[in-house]
Amino acid sequence: MKARFLLLAIAGLAVTGCVSSNNSGPEVLAALDRQPDGYTGVYGSPPKRFTIRRSYVSQQKLCRVVVLTGDASTHVETFCKAKGGKWR
């Protein structure tokens, strides 16, 4: 059931475009530039976990789907950037 929800969330974000509250911290943004899909790291205080699930490219931008896991919640964000731009 959890996998089905995650798949639906990723599909929904892919259809609607890139959305990010950008409250994930510099650790996540740095990992987006340097780490491969499947990478898991920690961010914030108290420490929370994030996993880079997948990447996709269009002619205008690069996007990466990230699962952010806190104490009692999990949500999915899609970060995108144009070539040479900043993650949003």
C-alpha positions as CSV (number, residue, x, y, z in Angstrom):
1,M,0.0,0.0,0.0
2,K,2.8,2.4,0.9
3,A,4.5,1.7,-2.5
4,R,1.3,2.3,-4.3
5,F,0.9,5.7,-2.6
6,L,4.5,6.7,-3.4
7,L,4.0,5.7,-7.0
8,L,0.8,7.8,-7.3
9,A,2.5,10.8,-5.6
10,I,5.4,10.6,-8.0
11,A,3.1,10.3,-11.0
12,G,1.0,13.3,-9.8
13,L,4.1,15.5,-9.4
14,A,5.3,14.5,-12.9
15,V,2.0,15.5,-14.4
16,T,1.7,18.8,-12.5
17,G,5.3,20.0,-12.9
18,C,7.8,20.8,-10.3
19,V,6.8,21.8,-6.8
20,S,9.0,22.5,-3.9
21,S,8.6,24.2,-0.6
22,N,12.5,24.5,-0.4
23,N,12.5,23.8,3.4
24,S,14.5,20.7,3.0
25,G,17.9,22.2,3.7
26,P,21.2,22.6,2.0
27,E,22.1,18.9,2.4
28,V,19.3,17.9,0.1
29,L,20.1,20.6,-2.5
30,A,23.8,19.7,-2.5
31,A,23.0,16.0,-3.0
32,L,20.8,16.8,-6.0
33,D,23.9,18.0,-7.8
34,R,26.2,15.2,-6.8
35,Q,24.4,12.0,-5.9
36,P,22.8,9.3,-8.0
37,D,19.2,8.0,-7.9
38,G,18.8,5.8,-4.9
39,Y,21.0,7.9,-2.6
40,T,19.8,8.2,1.0
41,G,21.1,11.0,3.3
42,V,20.1,13.0,6.3
43,Y,19.2,16.7,6.7
44,G,17.9,19.2,9.3
45,S,17.7,19.2,13.1
46,P,16.4,16.9,14.4
47,P,17.9,14.7,11.7
48,K,15.4,13.6,9.0
49,R,16.0,11.2,6.1
50,F,15.8,11.8,2.4
51,T,16.0,9.5,-0.6
52,I,16.6,10.6,-4.2
53,R,14.1,8.3,-6.1
54,R,14.5,9.2,-9.8
55,S,15.5,11.9,-12.2
56,Y,14.0,13.0,-15.5
57,V,15.0,15.5,-18.2
58,S,13.0,17.6,-20.5
59,Q,14.4,20.1,-23.1
60,Q,14.0,22.9,-20.6
61,K,14.9,21.4,-17.2
62,L,16.3,18.6,-15.0
63,C,14.0,17.3,-12.3
64,R,14.6,14.9,-9.4
65,V,12.0,13.3,-7.2
66,V,12.9,13.1,-3.5
67,V,11.2,11.4,-0.6
68,L,11.5,13.3,2.6
69,T,10.9,11.3,5.8
70,G,10.3,12.9,9.2
71,D,9.4,11.5,12.6
72,A,5.8,10.9,11.8
73,S,5.4,11.9,8.2
74,T,6.7,11.2,4.7
75,H,6.2,13.3,1.6
76,V,7.5,13.6,-1.9
77,E,8.9,16.7,-3.5
78,T,10.1,17.3,-7.0
79,F,13.1,19.6,-7.4
80,C,13.8,21.1,-10.8
81,K,16.3,23.4,-12.4
82,A,17.1,24.9,-15.8
83,K,20.6,24.4,-17.1
84,G,23.0,26.4,-14.9
85,G,20.1,27.5,-12.6
86,K,19.2,26.8,-9.0
87,W,17.1,23.9,-7.6
88,R,13.5,25.0,-7.0
